[in-house]
Amino acid sequence: MKSEKITILGIESSCDDTSAAIIRDGIILSNVVAGQKVHGEYGGVVPELASRAHQQNIIPVVDMALKRAAVSKNEINAVAFTNGPGLLGSLLVGTSFAKGFSLAAGIPLIEVNHLQGHVLALFIQENGIEFNQPKFPFLCLLVSGGNSQIILVRDYLDMEVIGQTIDDAAGEAFDKCAKVMGLPYPGGPHVDRLAKSGNPGRFAFSKPDVPGLNYSFSGLKTNFLYFLRDNLRKNENFISENINDLCASLQYTIIEILMNKLKRAAKQTGIREITVAGGVSANSGLREALTENAVKYRWKLVIPKFEYTMDNAAMIAITGYFKYLNKQFAGQNVVPFARTQL
Ligand code: KG4
């Protein structure tokens, strides 16, 4: 039986995590994420393998999300799914599942932009737990494996990208530099861990000079690669002898690049309500830098709970909830896109 409450099933399959979540009236009831270990040995996500793993995972993951939430299929009011950006084959698995579910249950289908989901993860409520919500308008630094953007958020469904990377994303810079140091994929969390006992001022790496609020990380990646190559010629143990300082200096440079543009964006817009989203926002150095700058510039800072910063379906379900309230539904002819704008 459907109650007065709005219950949304969210599906996320844009990259290498298959996830399903249930949100009821903005409160999370379950969030199940199945990662894909298969990519580890390739040092990056292999699209075809990701699609196959999504196919295997999607039904058990949805089933577990319903069970953990203690919700039956006929209590779901709408099914929300990620329509992009992401890997097309992966997106198609979630899209097809959501279409089938919507058709079988006779409930609306809601398409969700993955990036909008990352931002709206800031509004996921946990039952009975006080939480710090950002107030509109706010700026969101969205940093993940595929994106680095500064988003001006005027309302739940009214966002504008005011700065973005012109090449690699911040997470990609972490992962690719980690890979050349021989660290496992994804390298970001390993760099973070090793940087904790390193000297961030030991090595200086190049910072890009990109106009406006845009970012660039490809130059840093090349600079880091050549720096290692030159030093390995002189000392074949250069990486292992300096791994902590290398990670600390690399992390320091990435954070400086991110923070410089964020500070500029806050100054230009006059907005002091600052948030962060995406997988890289788990980085401890970035969190410290944000906290220090919040004190210095009197920002009101909202940092989401760790589990909602990574790819997850709870962020798709919460966005689906706001779209449901706005009656923004999709038809059965909806298709996913590898590249989409907010
Ligand atoms: O948002 P996300 O889960 O998926 C994408 O949209 O790609 O972000 C994954 C990215 C990866 O690049 C990973 O290395 C990075 O987030 N990441 C981190 C940390 N935890 C995850 N980067 C730096 N420090 C971390 N602690």
Boltz pocket constraint, residues with backbone or C-beta under 6 A from the ligand:
constraints:
  - pocket:
      binder: B
      contacts: [[A, 15], [A, 143], [A, 144], [A, 145], [A, 146], [A, 147], [A, 170], [A, 171], [A, 172], [A, 174], [A, 175], [A, 186], [A, 187], [A, 188], [A, 189], [A, 192], [A, 278], [A, 279], [A, 280], [A, 281], [A, 282], [A, 283], [A, 284], [A, 309], [A, 310], [A, 311]]
      max_distance: 6.0
